[in-house]
């Protein structure tokens, strides 16, 4: 399971029919991490993986990260631009100078009075609320420094945890599954434009990226080069076209070329049937799906992810008594060989975090500008 597994009132007196392994970013994340940072079996067949790490589940190498990005300890993330050139995440980049001063010094007024000398602006600012004092700013600085020295703080992960997890991933010798609640920031880069029948669903995906993406998770995705990256939190089910690895692959003996595999990102949908409608007669919620893993032999594992979505009723159906809508289930079985390298894909894109992607984007922009210039100069003399 990924995303908000816990709730304010939880009843863990249950026994799933198959082993269930979960990470969490719900209300009880801090309590789970404090009680068992390295994970534990909370009940029969129900396993909390822990705050972070790399472990083996049913023969598969699984890297995992509980919690969300701590809002005080990471830099505010920059704009992400989708395939249509539209920003899909908030940013302060491009803000007015007075807004930058407000962000940096805690000034709460956006008028040009903040740029005037004190003697001139005093008579204009007597009725306005003052910003935080030096003592308040110093106390906040000390509080942030103390939290940065921790692995987990306030139910959220810290920069120190991300660095530790990167080290564990580097020492793991290859990751089969990467489990995070948040989406990797930038994951829409390189994705082809949606087909007409996919436009409405793609709008939900863009909203999910804006609300649920994280730059630290993007760094983990780029470092792990996993076979599959499973995310949740948004209530949107989406399979991104695979992105091509840059370091993990096999060398072709005849040419010496490194042939890299690809990572397949899966955003899990809903479990309890609540949330925005994604498909006809289906809905999703902000809590994510289940992910039991079971072994089928000593050298091969199957990871199964199940998302249960409640049927949405129409207004005409609501006017007449009808049977309750049946639950719809989506099952994605991944048969993975832990001893094999990641497979390639014909529809794979360049990695969203690759320098090659930035270079290709710049080249396409330059070629477009050149074509426009050639077109403007090709008229009759």
Secondary structure, 3 states (H helix, E strand, C coil): CCCCCCCCCCCCCCCCCCCEEECCCCCCHHHHHHHCCCCEEEECCEEECCCEEEEEECCEEEEEECCEECCCCCCCCCCCECCCCCECCCCCCCCCHHHHHHHHHCCCCCCHHHHCCHHHHHHHHCCCCCCCCHHHHHHHHHHHHHHHCCCEECCEECHHHHHHHHHHHHHHCCCCEEEECCEECCCCCCCCCCCHHHHHHHHHHHHHHHHHEEHHHHHHHHHHCCCEEEECCCCCCEECCCEEEEEEEEECCCCCCEEEEEEEEEECCCCCCCCCEEECCEECCCCCCECEEEECCCCCEEEEEEEEECCCCCHHHHHCCCCCCCCEEEEEEEEECCCCCCCCCCCCEECCCCHHHHHHHHHHHHHHHHHHHHHHCCCCC
